[in-house]
Amino acid sequence: MTVTEKHDPDTASDASASSSPEARRLRRELFSDDLVDDLLARDGERGVALTGKGGFLPEMIKAVLERGMDAELTSHLGYERGDRAGHGSGNSRNGTTPKTVGTEVGDLALDQPRDRSSSFASALVPKGSRRLGGLEDMIISLYAGGMTVRDIQHHLASTLGTELSHETISNVTEAVADEVAEWQSRPLEAFYPVIFLDALVVKIRDGAHVTNRAAHIAVGVDMDGVKTVLGIWIQAAEGAKFWASVCAQLANRGLRDGLIVCCDGLTGFPEAIEATWPHAMVQTCVVHLIRASMRFVSYGDRKAVAAMLRPIYTAPDEDAALTAMAAFGDSTWGKKYPATSATWENAWDRFVPFLAFGPALRKVIYTTNSIESLNYQLRKIIKNRGHFPNDAAAMKLLWLAIRTIEDKRARERAKEAGTPKGQSRQAPGRLVEGLAVIGWKTALSRARPALPRPHQRPPLNPR
């Protein structure tokens, strides 16, 4: 739609990813906007709520479902209610059975029809079902947002009037466990040019105590520059030994090699990576290195020290970086904070590979921000939750959170689809999953000449 075209509400609404055009048209055919306005006015006059216990919508849905089930039974029996053709047919209507089901607008007390031979099974309200519509999706969405099972139970009761047991909600959230297991064991591509490895802390209840554990997260950038979360692993603490097992699991799922593996400065981490991928170049995250070296600097001096450190990691080559490093060591700040210089010197062998690359590739591997931004969003959800009963619950929530965050961002982008040029868009881009690296083709094209020992490295395109 251009700026000069007339705005069509039907077309605009249909563009929404969450809308159903046919359902909207049917609603307008049966219920005009005037009728809806009259309904709202009458509800207000009579003190009747739209949703929840005693609301109008639950009563309307109850009537639709009961009429629908009656029509299903008629089709099943082959004759209408009161029709003489049913005499001697061997089966007939046999009253109703009360049944309560939870829905997105509250609990519904239904009268489910039955037949004498008990052969009738409704498709609208299946036997054994206690929840209809999108109630299960709502429960999973609330869980992914960091709410506990008891929080969800109270929320549904207070907003929808739907009473669900603790066990029922637990079973709904547990239903995604198989999806998590399948996702965690899915096959991976044989080669990722860049792999980011990092961890965040989650709190797990262990008996009468709550302990900190590390959720290890791996993100890969494929040959097309698209980022993907490769997996999540939870362990008592972040350590090189467990990272070695993570790399081994990735290899067992098909990841044969990587070009650059970016990680923090954890002791033994590079060796753990090289044990699985001996040809990969292990690069210490520059941002982690800067943070580690600034730990020894007082708050008032940090700005000045950071300015002195900048020429080191922005140097055009290793010789220039060594010169900048020596200048910092001889400066007033270097003498005041020798531990800062020592941090850079100890990590130098894992830092200098970064200097061999041009600006395009440096921008990609400068930091583990691909995981840092993800971790920031996940920490907000973890903070809401507090702690988890076990590792599986934490794993389930992290996976759901990633999926929910990406879905939410996709919906916001869909709302702005077709925005005329010149009008700014406020919807956020992808967080990690499916995000394409900006300038990836340029970075990849310049990667090979900068790599040492090219004869020992895998081809950029293993296919």
C-alpha positions in Angstrom: 0.0 0.0 0.0 1.5 3.4 -1.0 0.9 6.6 0.8 -1.7 7.8 -1.8 -3.8 4.6 -1.6 -6.9 4.4 0.5 -6.5 2.6 3.7 -8.6 -0.6 3.7 -9.1 -1.9 7.3 -9.8 -5.4 5.9 -6.5 -5.5 4.1 -4.6 -3.9 6.9 -5.9 -6.3 9.5 -5.3 -9.3 7.2 -1.6 -8.4 7.1 -1.3 -9.4 10.8 0.4 -12.8 11.2 -1.9 -13.6 14.1 -5.2 -12.8 12.4 -7.6 -15.1 10.4 -9.1 -13.2 7.5 -11.9 -15.7 6.9 -12.9 -15.7 10.5 -12.9 -11.9 10.6 -15.1 -11.8 7.5 -17.5 -14.3 9.0 -17.8 -12.3 12.2 -18.7 -9.2 10.2 -21.3 -11.1 8.3 -23.0 -12.4 11.4 -22.2 -9.6 13.9 -22.0 -6.0 12.5 -20.0 -3.4 14.4 -23.3 -1.8 15.5 -24.4 -5.1 17.0 -21.1 -5.4 18.9 -21.5 -1.8 20.2 -25.0 -2.6 21.3 -23.8 -5.8 23.0 -21.1 -3.9 24.9 -23.6 -1.2 26.0 -26.1 -3.8 27.2 -23.4 -5.7 29.1 -22.5 -2.5 30.9 -26.2 -1.7 31.7 -26.9 -5.1 33.1 -23.6 -5.5 34.9 -22.6 -8.6 32.9 -18.9 -9.1 32.2 -17.6 -10.3 28.8 -15.3 -13.0 30.1 -14.8 -15.0 33.3 -17.4 -16.7 35.5 -21.0 -15.6 34.5 -19.7 -13.7 31.5 -21.4 -13.3 28.2 -18.7 -14.8 26.0 -18.6 -18.1 28.0 -22.4 -18.4 27.7 -22.2 -17.8 23.9 -19.4 -20.3 23.5 -21.3 -22.8 25.7 -24.3 -22.4 23.4 -22.2 -22.8 20.2 -20.4 -25.9 21.6 -23.6 -27.6 22.8 -25.4 -26.9 19.5 -22.4 -28.2 17.7 -22.2 -31.4 19.7 -25.9 -31.9 19.1 -25.4 -31.5 15.4 -22.5 -34.0 15.6 -24.7 -36.5 17.3 -27.4 -36.1 14.7 -24.9 -36.8 12.0 -23.7 -39.8 14.0 -27.2 -41.3 14.4 -28.3 -40.4 10.9 -31.7 -38.8 11.8 -32.9 -35.6 13.4 -34.2 -35.3 16.9 -37.8 -36.6 17.1 -37.6 -38.1 13.6 -39.6 -41.4 13.2 -36.8 -42.8 11.1 -34.9 -43.4 14.3 -37.3 -46.0 15.5 -35.7 -49.5 15.4 -32.4 -48.1 14.3 -30.6 -49.7 17.3 -29.2 -46.5 18.7 -30.8 -43.3 20.0 -30.1 -40.2 22.1 -29.6 -40.9 25.8 -29.7 -37.5 27.5 -26.6 -35.5 28.4 -23.5 -35.7 30.7 -22.3 -32.7 32.6 -18.7 -31.8 31.7 -16.6 -28.8 32.7 -13.8 -27.6 30.4 -11.3 -24.8 30.7 -11.1 -22.2 27.9 -9.4 -18.8 27.2 -12.6 -17.1 28.4 -13.2 -19.1 31.6 -14.6 -22.5 32.7 -17.6 -23.8 30.7 -20.1 -26.1 32.3 -21.3 -28.1 29.2 -24.1 -30.6 28.7 -22.5 -33.2 26.5 -25.0 -35.3 24.6 -24.6 -39.1 24.6 -26.1 -42.1 22.8 -27.3 -45.4 24.1 -24.5 -47.5 22.5 -21.8 -45.1 23.8 -20.3 -45.0 20.3 -20.6 -41.2 19.9 -17.3 -39.2 20.1 -17.5 -35.4 19.7 -14.7 -33.7 17.7 -15.6 -30.3 19.2 -15.1 -31.6 22.8 -13.2 -34.8 22.7 -13.6 -37.4 25.4 -11.2 -36.9 28.3 -10.4 -33.3 27.3 -10.4 -30.7 30.1 -9.1 -27.8 28.2 -10.2 -26.3 24.9 -8.9 -23.6 22.4 -5.6 -21.9 23.1 -5.6 -22.4 26.9 -2.6 -24.7 26.7 -0.7 -22.2 24.6 -1.6 -19.5 27.1 -0.2 -21.6 30.0 3.1 -22.3 28.1 3.4 -18.6 27.2 3.0 -17.6 30.8 5.5 -20.2 31.9 8.0 -19.0 29.2 7.6 -15.5 30.6 9.0 -16.7 34.0 5.8 -17.4 35.9 5.8 -20.4 38.3 3.1 -23.0 38.1 1.4 -21.5 41.2 1.6 -18.0 39.6 -0.1 -19.4 36.5 -2.8 -21.1 38.6 -3.6 -17.9 40.4 -3.5 -15.8 37.2 -6.0 -18.1 35.3 -8.3 -18.2 38.3 -8.3 -14.4 38.9 -8.5 -13.3 35.2 -10.5 -16.1 33.5 -12.2 -17.8 36.4 -10.6 -21.1 35.2 -9.6 -23.4 38.1 -6.8 -25.8 37.1 -4.8 -28.0 39.5 -1.1 -27.7 40.1 -0.6 -31.1 38.5 -2.6 -30.2 35.4 -0.5 -27.1 34.7 2.7 -29.0 35.4 1.6 -31.6 32.8 0.9 -29.0 30.2 4.4 -27.4 30.6 6.0 -30.8 30.7 4.5 -31.6 27.3 7.2 -29.5 25.7 10.0 -31.7 27.2 10.0 -34.0 24.2 10.4 -31.0 21.9 13.3 -29.7 24.0 15.0 -33.1 23.8 14.5 -33.3 20.1 15.9 -29.8 19.6 18.9 -30.5 21.8 19.8 -33.6 19.8 19.1 -32.4 16.3 21.8 -32.8 13.6 24.0 -29.8 13.0 25.8 -28.6 9.9 29.3 -30.0 9.4 31.0 -26.6 9.5 30.4 -23.2 11.1 32.8 -20.4 10.3 32.2 -18.8 13.7 31.1 -20.4 17.0 30.4 -18.4 20.2 30.5 -20.2 23.6 29.4 -18.6 26.9 27.4 -19.3 30.0 25.0 -17.6 32.5 24.1 -18.5 36.0 20.7 -20.1 37.0 19.6 -20.9 40.5 18.5 -24.6 41.1 16.9 -25.9 44.3 18.9 -28.7 45.8 17.1 -30.2 48.8 16.8 -27.4 51.3 19.3 -25.2 49.6 19.4 -23.1 46.4 22.7 -23.4 44.5 24.1 -21.6 41.5 24.6 -23.5 38.3 25.9 -22.6 34.9 23.7 -22.8 31.7 26.2 -23.2 28.9 25.0 -21.8 25.6 26.5 -22.3 22.1 25.7 -20.1 19.1 26.9 -20.8 15.6 27.2 -18.6 12.5 26.7 -20.7 9.3 28.1 -20.2 5.8 25.2 -17.8 5.0 26.0 -15.7 8.0 22.8 -16.8 9.9 23.1 -17.3 13.7 21.5 -20.3 15.4 21.5 -21.5 19.0 23.2 -24.9 18.8 22.3 -26.1 22.3 22.0 -25.4 26.0 23.6 -27.5 28.8 23.3 -27.0 32.6 26.1 -28.0 34.9 27.1 -27.3 38.5 29.7 -24.7 37.5 31.3 -23.3 34.3 34.5 -25.2 33.8 36.9 -26.2 31.0 36.2 -29.9 31.6 32.5 -29.5 31.0 33.0 -27.2 28.0 35.1 -30.1 26.5 32.1 -32.4 26.9 29.9 -29.7 25.3 32.2 -29.5 22.3 32.3 -33.3 22.0 28.5 -33.4 22.0 28.4 -30.8 19.2 30.9 -32.9 17.3 28.8 -36.0 17.8 25.8 -34.2 16.3 27.7 -33.5 13.1 29.7 -30.3 13.7 33.1 -31.4 12.4 35.0 -28.1 12.6 34.9 -24.4 13.0 37.0 -21.6 11.7 36.9 -19.3 14.7 35.6 -20.2 18.2 35.1 -17.1 20.3 35.0 -17.6 24.1 35.8 -15.8 27.4 39.1 -16.1 29.3 38.2 -19.1 31.4 41.4 -21.1 32.3 41.7 -24.2 30.2 38.8 -23.2 27.9 41.0 -22.9 24.7 42.6 -26.3 25.3 39.2 -27.9 25.7 38.0 -26.4 22.4 41.2 -27.5 20.5 40.8 -31.0 21.9 37.7 -31.4 19.7 38.5 -29.0 16.8 42.3 -28.9 16.6 42.3 -26.7 13.4 40.0 -24.1 14.8 41.3 -20.7 15.9 40.4 -19.9 19.5 39.8 -16.2 20.0 39.4 -14.6 23.4 36.4 -12.3 23.5 37.9 -8.8 23.5 35.1 -7.3 25.6 35.6 -10.1 28.3 39.3 -9.3 28.3 38.6 -5.5 28.7 36.2 -6.2 31.6 38.7 -8.6 33.3 41.5 -6.0 33.1 39.3 -3.2 34.4 38.3 -5.1 37.6 41.5 -3.8 39.2 40.8 -0.2 38.4 38.9 2.2 40.7 35.7 3.6 39.4 37.0 7.2 39.1 40.0 6.0 36.9 38.2 3.7 34.6 37.4 6.2 31.9 41.1 7.3 31.6 42.4 3.7 31.7 39.9 2.5 29.1 41.1 5.3 26.8 44.7 4.1 27.3 43.7 0.5 26.5 41.8 1.3 23.3 44.9 1.6 21.0 45.8 -2.0 22.0 42.7 -3.7 20.6 42.2 -1.2 17.7 45.8 -1.6 16.5 46.2 -2.5 12.8 48.6 -5.4 13.6 50.4 -7.2 16.4 53.5 -4.9 16.3 51.4 -1.8 16.8 49.5 -3.6 19.6 52.8 -4.4 21.3 53.9 -0.8 21.1 50.6 0.4 22.6 50.9 -2.3 25.3 54.4 -1.1 26.2 53.2 2.5 26.2 50.4 1.6 28.7 52.8 -0.3 30.9 55.2 2.8 31.1 52.3 5.2 31.7 51.1 6.5 35.1 48.0 4.2 34.8 50.1 1.2 33.9 52.3 1.7 36.9 49.3 2.3 39.2 47.5 -0.8 38.0 50.1 -3.4 37.0 47.5 -6.2 37.3 45.7 -4.7 34.3 48.8 -5.0 32.2 49.3 -8.6 33.5 45.8 -9.5 32.4 46.5 -8.5 28.8 50.0 -10.2 28.9 48.5 -13.5 30.2 45.9 -13.5 27.5 48.1 -12.2 24.7 48.5 -15.5 22.7 44.7 -15.9 22.6 44.1 -12.2 21.8 46.5 -11.6 18.9 44.6 -13.8 16.3 42.0 -11.0 16.4 44.6 -8.5 15.0 45.2 -10.6 11.9 41.8 -9.9 10.5 40.4 -6.8 8.7 37.7 -4.5 10.1 34.8 -6.5 8.6 35.7 -9.8 10.4 36.9 -8.0 13.5 33.4 -6.6 13.9 32.0 -10.1 13.9 34.4 -11.7 16.4 35.1 -8.6 18.6 32.8 -9.8 21.2 30.4 -12.7 22.2 27.6 -10.1 22.1 25.6 -12.6 20.0 25.3 -14.6 23.2 25.5 -11.6 25.6 22.4 -10.0 24.1 20.6 -13.3 24.4 21.8 -13.8 27.9 20.5 -10.3 28.9 17.0 -11.2 27.8 17.2 -14.6 29.4 18.4 -13.1 32.7 15.3 -10.9 32.9 13.1 -14.0 32.7 15.3 -16.0 35.1 15.1 -13.1 37.6 11.3 -13.1 37.5 11.3 -16.9 38.2 13.9 -16.8 41.0 14.9 -20.4 41.1 14.0 -23.8 39.5 13.1 -27.1 41.1 15.6 -29.0 38.9 17.9 -28.7 35.9 15.2 -30.0 33.5 12.9 -27.1 34.5 15.6 -24.5 33.9 16.4 -26.1 30.5 12.8 -26.1 29.5 12.3 -22.5 30.5 15.4 -21.3 28.6 14.3 -23.0 25.5 10.8 -21.7 25.7 12.1 -18.2 26.5 14.2 -18.2 23.3 11.3 -19.3 21.2 8.9 -16.8 22.8 11.3 -13.9 22.5 11.8 -14.6 18.8 8.0 -15.1 18.2 7.2 -11.8 20.0 9.7 -9.9 17.9 8.4 -11.5 14.7 4.8 -10.4 15.5 6.0 -6.9 16.2 7.8 -6.8 12.8 4.7 -8.2 11.1 2.7 -5.3 12.4 5.1 -2.9 10.7 5.2 -4.7 7.4 4.4 -2.4 4.5 5.4 0.7 6.4 5.9 3.5 3.8 9.5 4.6 3.2 10.4 7.6 5.3 8.5 6.3 8.4 10.7 4.8 11.1 10.1 1.3 12.3 10.2 0.6 16.0 10.0 -3.2 16.0 13.2 -5.0 17.1 15.1 -7.4 14.8 15.8 -11.0 15.5 17.6 -11.6 18.8 19.8 -14.6 17.7 17.8 -17.3 16.0 17.8 -16.7 12.3 19.6 -13.4 12.6 21.9 -12.6 9.6 25.3 -11.0 10.4 25.6 -7.6 8.8 28.5 -7.5 6.3 29.0 -11.2 6.5 29.9 -11.8 2.8 32.6 -9.1 3.1 33.9 -10.6 6.3 34.0 -14.2 5.0 35.7 -13.2 1.7 38.5 -11.6 3.7 38.9 -14.3 6.3 41.0 -16.8 4.3 44.1 -14.6 3.6 44.4 -13.6 7.2 44.4 -17.1 8.6 47.8 -18.7 9.5 48.7 -22.3 8.4 46.0 -22.4 5.6 47.1 -25.9 4.5 46.0 -27.2 7.9 42.6 -25.6 7.9 39.3 -27.0 6.4 37.9 -25.3 3.3 35.5 -22.5 3.9 32.8 -24.4 2.1 33.0 -28.1 3.0 30.4 -28.9 0.4 
